Amino acid sequence: MDILSIAQITVAIIVIVLILIQERSSGMSGIFGGGGGDSFYQTRRGLEKIVFSATIIGMALFAILALLNILV
């Protein structure tokens, strides 16, 4: 197992943890765009904002590592 695979697995685990610790909006109806309303556009403050930003960065890093893993 090379360093890219290990990095990708590590980032995947971190992203999973970050997603799980985020506040849930409106259950299953939130998945399909119903119910909760503007949960994506609500104002985030403090730790919630940090976790949200870290999740976005982690997902982008995971996508980059996946592309690098395919190309190398």
C-alpha positions in Angstrom: 0.0 0.0 0.0 1.5 3.3 -1.1 1.4 6.7 0.6 -1.5 8.0 -1.6 -3.7 5.1 -0.6 -3.0 5.6 3.1 -3.6 9.3 2.8 -6.9 8.7 1.0 -8.1 6.3 3.6 -7.1 8.7 6.4 -8.9 11.6 4.8 -11.9 9.4 4.2 -12.1 8.5 7.9 -11.7 12.1 9.0 -14.5 13.2 6.6 -16.8 10.5 7.9 -16.2 11.7 11.5 -16.7 15.3 10.5 -20.0 14.5 8.8 -21.2 12.4 11.8 -20.6 15.2 14.3 -22.5 17.8 12.3 -25.9 18.8 13.5 -28.7 17.0 11.7 -31.2 19.3 10.0 -34.5 17.5 9.3 -34.0 13.8 9.1 -34.6 11.9 5.9 -36.7 14.7 4.3 -33.6 16.9 4.4 -31.8 14.5 2.0 -34.4 15.2 -0.8 -34.6 18.9 -0.3 -37.8 19.0 1.6 -38.8 19.9 5.1 -35.9 21.8 6.7 -35.9 24.8 4.3 -32.7 26.8 4.1 -30.5 24.5 6.3 -27.6 24.8 3.8 -27.8 28.6 3.8 -28.3 29.2 7.5 -25.7 31.2 9.5 -23.1 29.0 11.1 -21.1 30.2 14.1 -18.3 29.0 16.2 -17.5 25.3 16.2 -20.3 24.5 13.8 -18.7 26.8 11.2 -15.3 25.2 11.7 -16.6 21.7 11.3 -18.6 22.7 8.2 -15.6 24.3 6.6 -13.3 21.4 7.5 -15.8 19.0 6.0 -15.8 20.9 2.7 -12.0 21.0 2.7 -11.7 17.3 3.6 -14.1 16.3 0.7 -12.1 18.4 -1.8 -8.8 16.9 -0.5 -10.4 13.4 -0.8 -11.4 14.1 -4.4 -7.9 15.3 -5.3 -6.3 12.3 -3.7 -8.7 10.0 -5.6 -7.7 11.6 -8.9 -4.0 11.4 -8.1 -4.5 7.7 -7.1 -6.0 7.0 -10.5 -3.4 8.9 -12.5 -0.4 7.5 -10.6 
